[in-house]
Amino acid sequence: MIESPFAPERRLTFLGTGTSTGVPILGCDCPVCMSDDPRNQRTRPSVLMSFPAGNLLIDTSPEMRIQLLREKVRRVHAIAYTHHHADHLYGLDDARLFPKWIGGPVPVFCERDVEDYIKRVFPYAFREESRDWAAGFIPKIEFHPITPGAEFEVLGQKILPIRLHHGRFTVLGFRVGGLAYCTDVNRVPEATLDALEGLDTLILDALRYEPHPTHFNLDEALAVVDRLKPGRTYFTHLSHGLDHESVEAKLPPQVRLAYDGLVLPF
């Protein structure tokens, strides 16, 4: 039985809402990087979905440990990956403590190419000799392959992985009931748009004002919102080109910018 200190409702916590550099950017003195508005302080992108049976972490950003401590998250029971880029993966080493609290390896849900990449980048976690002497000092994870369009179940919840395009890369988004998380995307296939109909909440990449080869800019993200017409939308993966207060003032009322620490019941 998984320990569950959680309320019966489901909720999503934005752990990080920044782009791959984070915001502020090292060495930058632009108005957003120098801002006193805490909503402009953005760590690398990740969210936590909390269910009655436990916590599902989507992506392990380089600041994962700091993010979880900041939000007072005591347990992570499973991890799902959108893709294997560094800003979404490289906090995985800090998952080595999770098995102690949940009583066994952490289930990791990802595509096969992400599994292969993790095994190359963190080889010490998968060597038999490491397991003999490094108990407690290496991540203990158990892979569960997933494919877009095929639901999987974790912590009593059915989750639909959906295909997204991130420039020349293919990545995953996730739909849980009426909520969908779609970060790192600049093109949504027609079949995926169909799978995103009827959303209460859409979380979508909106990097900056200017076009970008691998991310939606603000206008492109708004066009997706206009197509899908979800009940509410939160933009994430935000660069230092977007000041929270001034951008939000120009958005439709049902569209907001996410910020680190924002919690959404869903």
C-alpha positions, 0 to 999 in steps of 0.5 A, a space after each residue: 500500500 502506497 503511503 498517501 498523505 494527499 487530499 482526495 482531489 487531484 492537483 498539478 504543481 508547476 515545479 519549473 516554468 522556465 526554458 532550458 537556461 532558466 530565468 534569470 539567465 546567467 550574465 543577463 541584466 535584462 529587465 526580466 532577469 533583474 525583476 523583483 517579481 517572483 513569478 519571473 524566477 523560473 527554474 527548468 520545466 517540470 510538473 508534479 501531478 498529485 493523486 490520492 495514491 501518490 505523486 507522479 513527477 513529469 521530467 526530472 529537471 536539473 533543479 529537481 531537488 530544489 523544486 521538491 524541497 521548495 514545494 515541501 514534496 515528501 514523496 515521489 512515487 513514479 516518473 514520466 518523461 516527455 523526452 530526454 533533453 538535459 533540462 528535462 532529465 539531468 536531475 535524475 540522480 536525485 531520485 536515488 532517495 525515492 526508493 527508500 521512501 516508497 519501498 522499492 524501485 521508482 517506476 519510470 514511464 517513457 519511450 524506448 529512446 528515452 530509456 536507452 538514453 538514460 542508460 547511456 547517461 547514467 550507466 552507474 545506475 545499471 551496472 550489476 557491480 554498482 548495485 552490490 556496493 552502492 545501495 542508496 547511492 544510485 537511482 533504482 528505477 524500473 522502466 515501463 515503455 509507453 507509446 503515444 496513443 496508448 493509455 497507461 495506468 499509474 497510481 490508479 490514474 489512466 494517462 494518455 501519452 500524445 505525440 508532439 513535435 519539437 523541431 526535428 525531435 518527437 516528444 510526448 505530452 500527457 493527458 489526464 482526464 480534462 488536463 493536458 501537459 504539452 511542453 517543448 512543442 512547435 507542432 501538434 499533429 492533427 491526430 493529437 489535436 483530435 486527442 486534445 479536444 474537450 479539455 478543461 485545462 491546457 498547459 502549453 509551450 509559449 517560449 517568447 514573442 519571436 519565432 523559434 525553430 523548436 518552440 511555439 512563440 506566443 502567437 502560435 500558442 494562442 492559435 492552438 488555444 483558439 483551435 482547441 478552446 479549452 476552459 483555461 490555458 497556462 503557458 509554460 517553458 517561458 524565456 526571459 523575453 516574457 515579463 509575467 505582469 505585462 504579458 498577462 495583461 495582454 492575454 485573453 482572460 482564460 489564458 494565463 502564464 504559469 509560474 513556479 509554485 502555482 498549484 491547479 486542482 483538476 
